[in-house]
């Protein structure tokens, strides 16, 4: 069986976003999805570092390329924790999730319950 290797196409994300933010409504919509995009960037970076294509990850996860493609895109699909763990294992990583307190004026906001 041939090993699948992914060779990414060069992409200047900062330049792309700079141009896109000039479009009406883009900046607000993009900033509203900040966390989703951060997760997607992490996933794609991990897959690229592993040298796998979406097809390769799909085989390791026992799923389809289209399912992996949906995981790596923003939209209505919200993957489960179990699916994110499977993806992480497939690309040679472990999943780590952190809750970071919001800061206001340099001080942490902590509320007792």
N, CA, C and O atoms as a GROMACS GRO file, in nm:
protein
  452
    1UNK      N    1   0.084  -0.118   0.000
    1UNK     CA    2   0.000   0.000   0.000
    1UNK      C    3   0.089   0.124   0.000
    1UNK      O    4   0.183   0.134   0.079
    2UNK      N    5   0.059   0.217  -0.088
    2UNK     CA    6   0.139   0.339  -0.100
    2UNK      C    7   0.108   0.436   0.013
    2UNK      O    8  -0.008   0.452   0.051
    3UNK      N    9   0.211   0.499   0.065
    3UNK     CA   10   0.194   0.597   0.172
    3UNK      C   11   0.144   0.727   0.110
    3UNK      O   12   0.198   0.774   0.010
    4UNK      N   13   0.042   0.785   0.170
    4UNK     CA   14  -0.014   0.910   0.121
    4UNK      C   15   0.059   1.026   0.184
    4UNK      O   16   0.072   1.034   0.306
    5UNK      N   17   0.107   1.116   0.101
    5UNK     CA   18   0.176   1.235   0.150
    5UNK      C   19   0.104   1.359   0.098
    5UNK      O   20   0.065   1.365  -0.019
    6UNK      N   21   0.086   1.454   0.185
    6UNK     CA   22   0.018   1.578   0.151
    6UNK      C   23   0.121   1.687   0.128
    6UNK      O   24   0.209   1.708   0.211
    7UNK      N   25   0.109   1.756   0.016
    7UNK     CA   26   0.197   1.868  -0.014
    7UNK      C   27   0.110   1.992  -0.028
    7UNK      O   28   0.047   2.012  -0.132
    8UNK      N   29   0.106   2.076   0.077
    8UNK     CA   30   0.015   2.190   0.074
    8UNK      C   31   0.052   2.294  -0.031
    8UNK      O   32   0.168   2.314  -0.065
    9UNK      N   33  -0.051   2.360  -0.082
    9UNK     CA   34  -0.034   2.470  -0.177
    9UNK      C   35  -0.001   2.593  -0.095
    9UNK      O   36  -0.068   2.619   0.005
   10UNK      N   37   0.100   2.671  -0.134
   10UNK     CA   38   0.133   2.792  -0.057
   10UNK      C   39   0.012   2.885  -0.046
   10UNK      O   40  -0.060   2.906  -0.144
   11UNK      N   41  -0.008   2.941   0.071
   11UNK     CA   42  -0.122   3.030   0.095
   11UNK      C   43  -0.080   3.136   0.196
   11UNK      O   44  -0.035   3.104   0.306
   12UNK      N   45  -0.096   3.262   0.159
   12UNK     CA   46  -0.066   3.373   0.250
   12UNK      C   47  -0.196   3.412   0.320
   12UNK      O   48  -0.272   3.495   0.270
   13UNK      N   49  -0.220   3.351   0.436
   13UNK     CA   50  -0.347   3.369   0.506
   13UNK      C   51  -0.367   3.514   0.550
   13UNK      O   52  -0.477   3.567   0.539
   14UNK      N   53  -0.262   3.578   0.599
   14UNK     CA   54  -0.275   3.717   0.644
   14UNK      C   55  -0.319   3.809   0.530
   14UNK      O   56  -0.405   3.894   0.548
   15UNK      N   57  -0.259   3.791   0.412
   15UNK     CA   58  -0.296   3.872   0.297
   15UNK      C   59  -0.439   3.843   0.254
   15UNK      O   60  -0.515   3.934   0.221
   16UNK      N   61  -0.475   3.716   0.255
   16UNK     CA   62  -0.612   3.676   0.218
   16UNK      C   63  -0.714   3.741   0.311
   16UNK      O   64  -0.813   3.798   0.265
   17UNK      N   65  -0.690   3.732   0.442
   17UNK     CA   66  -0.783   3.790   0.540
   17UNK      C   67  -0.785   3.942   0.529
   17UNK      O   68  -0.890   4.004   0.541
   18UNK      N   69  -0.668   4.003   0.505
   18UNK     CA   70  -0.662   4.148   0.488
   18UNK      C   71  -0.752   4.196   0.375
   18UNK      O   72  -0.822   4.296   0.389
   19UNK      N   73  -0.750   4.125   0.264
   19UNK     CA   74  -0.837   4.160   0.150
   19UNK      C   75  -0.983   4.132   0.184
   19UNK      O   76  -1.070   4.213   0.154
   20UNK      N   77  -1.008   4.017   0.245
   20UNK     CA   78  -1.145   3.977   0.273
   20UNK      C   79  -1.212   4.072   0.373
   20UNK      O   80  -1.331   4.097   0.361
   21UNK      N   81  -1.138   4.124   0.470
   21UNK     CA   82  -1.195   4.212   0.572
   21UNK      C   83  -1.244   4.343   0.513
   21UNK      O   84  -1.319   4.416   0.578
   22UNK      N   85  -1.204   4.373   0.392
   22UNK     CA   86  -1.250   4.495   0.326
   22UNK      C   87  -1.391   4.478   0.270
   22UNK      O   88  -1.457   4.576   0.236
   23UNK      N   89  -1.437   4.352   0.260
   23UNK     CA   90  -1.571   4.326   0.210
   23UNK      C   91  -1.673   4.355   0.320
   23UNK      O   92  -1.649   4.327   0.437
   24UNK      N   93  -1.786   4.410   0.280
   24UNK     CA   94  -1.892   4.446   0.374
   24UNK      C   95  -1.939   4.323   0.453
   24UNK      O   96  -1.973   4.221   0.394
   25UNK      N   97  -1.940   4.335   0.585
   25UNK     CA   98  -1.991   4.230   0.672
   25UNK      C   99  -1.894   4.117   0.702
   25UNK      O  100  -1.920   4.035   0.791
   26UNK      N  101  -1.783   4.111   0.630
   26UNK     CA  102  -1.691   3.998   0.650
   26UNK      C  103  -1.624   4.004   0.787
   26UNK      O  104  -1.618   3.903   0.857
   27UNK      N  105  -1.574   4.120   0.824
   27UNK     CA  106  -1.498   4.132   0.949
   27UNK      C  107  -1.580   4.085   1.069
   27UNK      O  108  -1.531   4.008   1.151
   28UNK      N  109  -1.704   4.131   1.080
   28UNK     CA  110  -1.789   4.094   1.193
   28UNK      C  111  -1.817   3.943   1.192
   28UNK      O  112  -1.809   3.879   1.296
   29UNK      N  113  -1.848   3.888   1.077
   29UNK     CA  114  -1.877   3.744   1.067
   29UNK      C  115  -1.753   3.662   1.100
   29UNK      O  116  -1.762   3.561   1.170
   30UNK      N  117  -1.638   3.704   1.049
   30UNK     CA  118  -1.513   3.631   1.072
   30UNK      C  119  -1.476   3.634   1.220
   30UNK      O  120  -1.438   3.531   1.277
   31UNK      N  121  -1.486   3.750   1.282
   31UNK     CA  122  -1.449   3.760   1.423
   31UNK      C  123  -1.546   3.683   1.512
   31UNK      O  124  -1.508   3.640   1.621
   32UNK      N  125  -1.670   3.666   1.468
   32UNK     CA  126  -1.767   3.587   1.543
   32UNK      C  127  -1.736   3.438   1.541
   32UNK      O  128  -1.788   3.363   1.624
   33UNK      N  129  -1.653   3.396   1.447
   33UNK     CA  130  -1.615   3.254   1.435
   33UNK      C  131  -1.469   3.231   1.472
   33UNK      O  132  -1.410   3.131   1.431
   34UNK      N  133  -1.412   3.321   1.550
   34UNK     CA  134  -1.270   3.316   1.584
   34UNK      C  135  -1.227   3.181   1.642
   34UNK      O  136  -1.127   3.124   1.598
   35UNK      N  137  -1.302   3.129   1.738
   35UNK     CA  138  -1.264   3.002   1.801
   35UNK      C  139  -1.272   2.886   1.702
   35UNK      O  140  -1.184   2.800   1.699
   36UNK      N  141  -1.377   2.884   1.619
   36UNK     CA  142  -1.392   2.778   1.520
   36UNK      C  143  -1.275   2.777   1.423
   36UNK      O  144  -1.219   2.672   1.393
   37UNK      N  145  -1.238   2.896   1.375
   37UNK     CA  146  -1.126   2.904   1.281
   37UNK      C  147  -0.994   2.864   1.347
   37UNK      O  148  -0.909   2.804   1.281
   38UNK      N  149  -0.977   2.895   1.473
   38UNK     CA  150  -0.854   2.857   1.544
   38UNK      C  151  -0.844   2.704   1.551
   38UNK      O  152  -0.736   2.648   1.530
   39UNK      N  153  -0.955   2.637   1.581
   39UNK     CA  154  -0.955   2.491   1.587
   39UNK      C  155  -0.924   2.432   1.450
   39UNK      O  156  -0.844   2.339   1.437
   40UNK      N  157  -0.987   2.487   1.348
   40UNK     CA  158  -0.965   2.437   1.211
   40UNK      C  159  -0.819   2.455   1.171
   40UNK      O  160  -0.759   2.365   1.112
   41UNK      N  161  -0.760   2.572   1.202
   41UNK     CA  162  -0.618   2.594   1.168
   41UNK      C  163  -0.530   2.491   1.238
   41UNK      O  164  -0.437   2.439   1.178
   42UNK      N  165  -0.559   2.463   1.365
   42UNK     CA  166  -0.482   2.362   1.440
   42UNK      C  167  -0.493   2.225   1.375
   42UNK      O  168  -0.394   2.154   1.360
   43UNK      N  169  -0.615   2.190   1.336
   43UNK     CA  170  -0.637   2.058   1.275
   43UNK      C  171  -0.561   2.045   1.144
   43UNK      O  172  -0.492   1.945   1.121
   44UNK      N  173  -0.574   2.144   1.058
   44UNK     CA  174  -0.507   2.137   0.928
   44UNK      C  175  -0.356   2.139   0.945
   44UNK      O  176  -0.284   2.067   0.874
   45UNK      N  177  -0.306   2.220   1.038
   45UNK     CA  178  -0.161   2.223   1.062
   45UNK      C  179  -0.111   2.088   1.109
   45UNK      O  180  -0.005   2.042   1.066
   46UNK      N  181  -0.186   2.023   1.198
   46UNK     CA  182  -0.146   1.891   1.247
   46UNK      C  183  -0.148   1.788   1.134
   46UNK      O  184  -0.059   1.703   1.124
   47UNK      N  185  -0.251   1.796   1.049
   47UNK     CA  186  -0.258   1.702   0.936
   47UNK      C  187  -0.142   1.725   0.841
   47UNK      O  188  -0.080   1.629   0.794
   48UNK      N  189  -0.112   1.849   0.811
   48UNK     CA  190   0.000   1.880   0.721
   48UNK      C  191   0.132   1.829   0.779
   48UNK      O  192   0.213   1.771   0.708
   49UNK      N  193   0.152   1.852   0.909
   49UNK     CA  194   0.275   1.809   0.976
   49UNK      C  195   0.288   1.656   0.972
   49UNK      O  196   0.398   1.603   0.963
   50UNK      N  197   0.174   1.587   0.978
   50UNK     CA  198   0.176   1.440   0.973
   50UNK      C  199   0.201   1.388   0.831
   50UNK      O  200   0.232   1.270   0.813
   51UNK      N  201   0.187   1.475   0.731
   51UNK     CA  202   0.208   1.434   0.593
   51UNK      C  203   0.091   1.360   0.531
   51UNK      O  204   0.104   1.298   0.426
   52UNK      N  205  -0.024   1.367   0.595
   52UNK     CA  206  -0.141   1.295   0.546
   52UNK      C  207  -0.234   1.384   0.465
   52UNK      O  208  -0.242   1.505   0.487
   53UNK      N  209  -0.303   1.322   0.371
   53UNK     CA  210  -0.411   1.389   0.299
   53UNK      C  211  -0.540   1.368   0.377
   53UNK      O  212  -0.543   1.292   0.474
   54UNK      N  213  -0.645   1.434   0.335
   54UNK     CA  214  -0.775   1.409   0.397
   54UNK      C  215  -0.815   1.263   0.377
   54UNK      O  216  -0.876   1.202   0.466
   55UNK      N  217  -0.780   1.206   0.263
   55UNK     CA  218  -0.810   1.065   0.238
   55UNK      C  219  -0.736   0.976   0.337
   55UNK      O  220  -0.792   0.879   0.388
   56UNK      N  221  -0.611   1.009   0.365
   56UNK     CA  222  -0.532   0.931   0.459
   56UNK      C  223  -0.588   0.937   0.599
   56UNK      O  224  -0.594   0.835   0.668
   57UNK      N  225  -0.628   1.057   0.642
   57UNK     CA  226  -0.689   1.072   0.774
   57UNK      C  227  -0.820   0.995   0.779
   57UNK      O  228  -0.850   0.929   0.879
   58UNK      N  229  -0.898   1.003   0.673
   58UNK     CA  230  -1.026   0.932   0.668
   58UNK      C  231  -1.006   0.781   0.686
   58UNK      O  232  -1.081   0.717   0.758
   59UNK      N  233  -0.905   0.726   0.620
   59UNK     CA  234  -0.878   0.582   0.634
   59UNK      C  235  -0.843   0.547   0.778
   59UNK      O  236  -0.892   0.447   0.832
   60UNK      N  237  -0.760   0.628   0.840
   60UNK     CA  238  -0.721   0.603   0.979
   60UNK      C  239  -0.837   0.620   1.077
   60UNK      O  240  -0.839   0.557   1.183
   61UNK      N  241  -0.933   0.705   1.042
   61UNK     CA  242  -1.050   0.726   1.127
   61UNK      C  243  -1.165   0.632   1.092
   61UNK      O  244  -1.267   0.630   1.160
   62UNK      N  245  -1.148   0.554   0.987
   62UNK     CA  246  -1.254   0.465   0.937
   62UNK      C  247  -1.378   0.545   0.898
   62UNK      O  248  -1.490   0.511   0.936
   63UNK      N  249  -1.355   0.651   0.821
   63UNK     CA  250  -1.464   0.736   0.774
   63UNK      C  251  -1.436   0.774   0.629
   63UNK      O  252  -1.354   0.711   0.563
   64UNK      N  253  -1.502   0.876   0.580
   64UNK     CA  254  -1.486   0.918   0.441
   64UNK      C  255  -1.409   1.049   0.432
   64UNK      O  256  -1.400   1.124   0.530
   65UNK      N  257  -1.354   1.076   0.314
   65UNK     CA  258  -1.284   1.202   0.291
   65UNK      C  259  -1.380   1.319   0.310
   65UNK      O  260  -1.340   1.423   0.364
   66UNK      N  261  -1.504   1.304   0.267
   66UNK     CA  262  -1.599   1.415   0.282
   66UNK      C  263  -1.626   1.445   0.430
   66UNK      O  264  -1.648   1.561   0.466
   67UNK      N  265  -1.626   1.343   0.515
   67UNK     CA  266  -1.645   1.366   0.658
   67UNK      C  267  -1.526   1.444   0.715
   67UNK      O  268  -1.546   1.534   0.796
   68UNK      N  269  -1.405   1.411   0.673
   68UNK     CA  270  -1.286   1.483   0.718
   68UNK      C  271  -1.290   1.626   0.665
   68UNK      O  272  -1.255   1.720   0.736
   69UNK      N  273  -1.332   1.642   0.541
   69UNK     CA  274  -1.344   1.776   0.483
   69UNK      C  275  -1.441   1.862   0.564
   69UNK      O  276  -1.414   1.980   0.588
   70UNK      N  277  -1.554   1.804   0.607
   70UNK     CA  278  -1.649   1.879   0.690
   70UNK      C  279  -1.588   1.916   0.824
   70UNK      O  280  -1.612   2.025   0.876
   71UNK      N  281  -1.506   1.825   0.881
   71UNK     CA  282  -1.440   1.856   1.008
   71UNK      C  283  -1.346   1.975   0.995
   71UNK      O  284  -1.332   2.055   1.087
   72UNK      N  285  -1.283   1.986   0.879
   72UNK     CA  286  -1.183   2.090   0.856
   72UNK      C  287  -1.243   2.217   0.796
   72UNK      O  288  -1.169   2.302   0.745
   73UNK      N  289  -1.372   2.231   0.801
   73UNK     CA  290  -1.434   2.352   0.747
   73UNK      C  291  -1.529   2.410   0.851
   73UNK      O  292  -1.579   2.339   0.938
   74UNK      N  293  -1.553   2.539   0.841
   74UNK     CA  294  -1.647   2.599   0.935
   74UNK      C  295  -1.786   2.589   0.875
   74UNK      O  296  -1.802   2.572   0.754
   75UNK      N  297  -1.883   2.598   0.957
   75UNK     CA  298  -2.020   2.589   0.911
   75UNK      C  299  -2.110   2.536   1.019
   75UNK      O  300  -2.086   2.558   1.138
   76UNK      N  301  -2.212   2.467   0.978
   76UNK     CA  302  -2.312   2.419   1.072
   76UNK      C  303  -2.267   2.293   1.146
   76UNK      O  304  -2.326   2.257   1.247
   77UNK      N  305  -2.165   2.226   1.095
   77UNK     CA  306  -2.121   2.101   1.157
   77UNK      C  307  -2.038   2.129   1.281
   77UNK      O  308  -1.939   2.202   1.275
   78UNK      N  309  -2.079   2.072   1.394
   78UNK     CA  310  -2.004   2.085   1.519
   78UNK      C  311  -1.962   1.944   1.562
   78UNK      O  312  -2.044   1.868   1.612
   79UNK      N  313  -1.835   1.910   1.542
   79UNK     CA  314  -1.792   1.773   1.573
   79UNK      C  315  -1.797   1.742   1.722
   79UNK      O  316  -1.780   1.830   1.807
   80UNK      N  317  -1.821   1.615   1.752
   80UNK     CA  318  -1.824   1.572   1.892
   80UNK      C  319  -1.681   1.562   1.945
   80UNK      O  320  -1.585   1.561   1.868
   81UNK      N  321  -1.670   1.556   2.075
   81UNK     CA  322  -1.540   1.539   2.139
   81UNK      C  323  -1.477   1.406   2.095
   81UNK      O  324  -1.356   1.400   2.072
   82UNK      N  325  -1.558   1.302   2.083
   82UNK     CA  326  -1.508   1.171   2.038
   82UNK      C  327  -1.450   1.179   1.898
   82UNK      O  328  -1.347   1.118   1.870
   83UNK      N  329  -1.516   1.253   1.809
   83UNK     CA  330  -1.467   1.268   1.672
   83UNK      C  331  -1.336   1.347   1.670
   83UNK      O  332  -1.244   1.311   1.597
   84UNK      N  333  -1.327   1.453   1.750
   84UNK     CA  334  -1.204   1.530   1.756
   84UNK      C  335  -1.089   1.445   1.809
   84UNK      O  336  -0.976   1.459   1.764
   85UNK      N  337  -1.117   1.356   1.906
   85UNK     CA  338  -1.014   1.267   1.959
   85UNK      C  339  -0.966   1.170   1.850
   85UNK      O  340  -0.846   1.145   1.837
   86UNK      N  341  -1.060   1.115   1.773
   86UNK     CA  342  -1.023   1.024   1.664
   86UNK      C  343  -0.936   1.095   1.561
   86UNK      O  344  -0.837   1.039   1.513
   87UNK      N  345  -0.972   1.219   1.528
   87UNK     CA  346  -0.895   1.297   1.432
   87UNK      C  347  -0.754   1.319   1.486
   87UNK      O  348  -0.656   1.299   1.415
   88UNK      N  349  -0.746   1.359   1.613
   88UNK     CA  350  -0.615   1.385   1.675
   88UNK      C  351  -0.528   1.260   1.669
   88UNK      O  352  -0.411   1.269   1.631
   89UNK      N  353  -0.582   1.145   1.705
   89UNK     CA  354  -0.505   1.020   1.700
   89UNK      C  355  -0.460   0.989   1.557
   89UNK      O  356  -0.347   0.945   1.535
   90UNK      N  357  -0.548   1.013   1.461
   90UNK     CA  358  -0.517   0.984   1.320
   90UNK      C  359  -0.398   1.065   1.271
   90UNK      O  360  -0.319   1.016   1.190
   91UNK      N  361  -0.384   1.189   1.319
   91UNK     CA  362  -0.274   1.274   1.275
   91UNK      C  363  -0.156   1.272   1.371
   91UNK      O  364  -0.065   1.355   1.362
   92UNK      N  365  -0.157   1.175   1.464
   92UNK     CA  366  -0.044   1.157   1.555
   92UNK      C  367  -0.038   1.256   1.669
   92UNK      O  368   0.070   1.289   1.717
   93UNK      N  369  -0.154   1.303   1.713
   93UNK     CA  370  -0.160   1.401   1.822
   93UNK      C  371  -0.252   1.351   1.932
   93UNK      O  372  -0.319   1.249   1.919
   94UNK      N  373  -0.253   1.427   2.041
   94UNK     CA  374  -0.354   1.406   2.144
   94UNK      C  375  -0.434   1.536   2.152
   94UNK      O  376  -0.382   1.643   2.124
   95UNK      N  377  -0.558   1.524   2.191
   95UNK     CA  378  -0.646   1.640   2.200
   95UNK      C  379  -0.632   1.705   2.337
   95UNK      O  380  -0.635   1.636   2.439
   96UNK      N  381  -0.618   1.836   2.339
   96UNK     CA  382  -0.612   1.911   2.464
   96UNK      C  383  -0.704   2.031   2.450
   96UNK      O  384  -0.694   2.108   2.355
   97UNK      N  385  -0.794   2.046   2.546
   97UNK     CA  386  -0.889   2.157   2.544
   97UNK      C  387  -0.868   2.238   2.670
   97UNK      O  388  -0.858   2.183   2.780
   98UNK      N  389  -0.863   2.369   2.655
   98UNK     CA  390  -0.843   2.458   2.770
   98UNK      C  391  -0.955   2.561   2.773
   98UNK      O  392  -0.999   2.610   2.669
   99UNK      N  393  -0.998   2.594   2.892
   99UNK     CA  394  -1.090   2.706   2.912
   99UNK      C  395  -1.007   2.819   2.971
   99UNK      O  396  -0.952   2.807   3.081
  100UNK      N  397  -0.998   2.928   2.898
  100UNK     CA  398  -0.914   3.041   2.938
  100UNK      C  399  -1.004   3.152   2.990
  100UNK      O  400  -1.092   3.199   2.918
  101UNK      N  401  -0.984   3.197   3.115
  101UNK     CA  402  -1.066   3.306   3.168
  101UNK      C  403  -1.048   3.433   3.084
  101UNK      O  404  -0.938   3.466   3.041
  102UNK      N  405  -1.159   3.503   3.062
  102UNK     CA  406  -1.152   3.631   2.992
  102UNK      C  407  -1.085   3.731   3.082
  102UNK      O  408  -1.097   3.723   3.205
  103UNK      N  409  -1.015   3.825   3.025
  103UNK     CA  410  -0.945   3.927   3.103
  103UNK      C  411  -1.005   4.064   3.073
  103UNK      O  412  -1.044   4.094   2.960
  104UNK      N  413  -1.011   4.145   3.177
  104UNK     CA  414  -1.059   4.281   3.163
  104UNK      C  415  -0.961   4.370   3.237
  104UNK      O  416  -0.937   4.350   3.356
  105UNK      N  417  -0.905   4.467   3.170
  105UNK     CA  418  -0.805   4.558   3.230
  105UNK      C  419  -0.689   4.482   3.292
  105UNK      O  420  -0.636   4.522   3.395
  106UNK      N  421  -0.648   4.372   3.227
  106UNK     CA  422  -0.534   4.297   3.274
  106UNK      C  423  -0.562   4.207   3.392
  106UNK      O  424  -0.469   4.144   3.442
  107UNK      N  425  -0.686   4.199   3.438
  107UNK     CA  426  -0.720   4.115   3.554
  107UNK      C  427  -0.816   4.006   3.510
  107UNK      O  428  -0.901   4.027   3.424
  108UNK      N  429  -0.801   3.892   3.570
  108UNK     CA  430  -0.886   3.777   3.540
  108UNK      C  431  -1.025   3.797   3.600
  108UNK      O  432  -1.039   3.844   3.713
  109UNK      N  433  -1.127   3.759   3.522
  109UNK     CA  434  -1.264   3.765   3.573
  109UNK      C  435  -1.301   3.625   3.621
  109UNK      O  436  -1.316   3.533   3.541
  110UNK      N  437  -1.315   3.609   3.749
  110UNK     CA  438  -1.355   3.480   3.805
  110UNK      C  439  -1.479   3.503   3.889
  110UNK      O  440  -1.483   3.594   3.972
  111UNK      N  441  -1.579   3.421   3.866
  111UNK     CA  442  -1.703   3.433   3.941
  111UNK      C  443  -1.722   3.308   4.026
  111UNK      O  444  -1.709   3.197   3.975
  112UNK      N  445  -1.752   3.324   4.151
  112UNK     CA  446  -1.781   3.211   4.239
  112UNK      C  447  -1.926   3.172   4.220
  112UNK      O  448  -2.013   3.258   4.201
  113UNK      N  449  -1.954   3.042   4.225
  113UNK     CA  450  -2.093   2.998   4.216
  113UNK      C  451  -2.138   2.935   4.343
  113UNK      O  452  -2.254   2.892   4.353
   0.00000   0.00000   0.00000
